[in-house]
Amino acid sequence: MTALSFIFGDEGFENYKHVISPAIVDGTGAVTQVENAIYYGKFIQSGIDFVIIGFALFLVVSFINKARTKAEKLKADKEEEAVVVIVEDPNPTIEDLLTDIKVLLEKNRYYSKRCS
């Protein structure tokens, strides 16, 4: 509430009230009847605090959800790279098998050069 205290004063909203019946003080200064008032400022202050805390929690949860989504996407990309499914005819020829082996060996050589 420090930013709003420039506008509403240092006391904030908590001291805002509607006095129904004022306090009655006798001649000696003793209070014979206490003030009867509705402190609507406390309600406003609680509402503002609720909105601020709710917004902060929203930011935290949205950050966690974005991080989780990115992690799942990276995990899916890694799984997609790791799994290579070749769907061809059920009876491949020897040339097709040798070509597939050659491609896999070239990929393995490429990755081993990259990692070292």
C-alpha positions in Angstrom: 0.0 0.0 0.0 3.0 2.3 0.0 2.2 3.4 -3.6 -1.4 4.3 -2.7 -0.3 6.0 0.5 0.8 9.0 -1.5 -2.8 9.5 -2.6 -4.7 8.5 0.5 -2.3 9.5 3.2 -0.1 7.5 5.6 -3.1 6.0 7.4 -4.4 4.0 4.5 -7.9 2.7 4.2 -8.1 1.1 7.6 -9.2 4.3 9.4 -12.1 5.1 7.0 -15.4 4.8 8.8 -19.0 5.9 8.9 -20.0 7.1 12.4 -23.5 6.0 13.3 -23.4 7.6 16.8 -20.5 9.5 18.2 -18.9 8.7 21.5 -20.4 10.4 24.5 -17.9 11.9 27.0 -18.9 13.3 30.4 -17.3 16.4 32.0 -14.4 14.5 33.6 -13.3 13.1 30.2 -14.5 9.6 30.8 -16.3 7.9 27.9 -19.8 7.0 28.9 -20.9 5.6 25.5 -18.4 4.3 23.0 -18.5 5.3 19.4 -20.7 3.2 17.1 -19.2 3.1 13.6 -18.9 1.0 10.5 -15.3 0.6 9.5 -15.7 0.2 5.7 -12.0 1.0 5.2 -10.9 -2.4 6.6 -13.2 -4.1 4.0 -11.6 -2.0 1.2 -8.1 -2.8 2.5 -8.9 -6.5 2.7 -10.2 -6.5 -0.9 -7.1 -4.7 -2.2 -4.8 -7.1 -0.4 -6.8 -10.1 -1.8 -6.4 -8.8 -5.4 -2.7 -8.2 -5.0 -2.1 -11.7 -3.5 -4.3 -13.3 -6.1 -2.4 -11.6 -8.9 0.9 -12.7 -7.5 -0.3 -16.3 -7.2 -1.6 -16.1 -10.8 1.8 -15.0 -12.0 3.5 -17.9 -10.1 1.1 -20.5 -11.4 1.3 -19.3 -15.0 5.1 -19.3 -14.8 5.0 -22.9 -13.5 2.6 -23.9 -16.3 4.8 -22.4 -19.0 7.9 -24.1 -17.6 6.0 -27.4 -17.5 4.8 -27.0 -21.1 8.3 -26.2 -22.3 9.7 -29.2 -20.4 7.1 -31.5 -21.9 7.8 -30.1 -25.4 11.6 -30.7 -25.0 10.9 -34.2 -23.7 8.6 -35.0 -26.7 11.2 -33.6 -29.1 13.9 -35.9 -27.6 11.6 -38.9 -27.8 10.8 -38.0 -31.4 14.5 -37.9 -32.2 15.2 -41.1 -30.4 12.4 -43.1 -32.1 12.7 -43.5 -35.8 9.9 -45.6 -37.3 10.3 -46.7 -40.8 7.1 -48.0 -42.3 7.7 -49.8 -45.5 6.7 -53.0 -47.1 6.9 -56.0 -44.8 9.4 -57.9 -47.0 12.3 -55.5 -47.6 15.0 -56.3 -50.0 18.7 -56.7 -49.0 19.5 -53.4 -50.7 16.9 -51.6 -48.6 18.2 -53.1 -45.4 21.8 -52.2 -46.3 20.7 -48.6 -47.2 19.0 -48.3 -43.8 22.0 -49.6 -42.0 24.2 -47.1 -43.9 22.0 -44.2 -42.9 22.0 -45.2 -39.3 25.8 -45.6 -39.3 26.2 -42.1 -40.8 23.9 -40.6 -38.2 25.8 -42.3 -35.5 29.1 -41.0 -36.9 27.6 -37.5 -37.2 26.4 -37.5 -33.5 29.7 -39.0 -32.2 31.7 -36.3 -34.0 29.3 -33.6 -32.6 29.6 -34.9 -29.0 33.4 -35.2 -28.9 
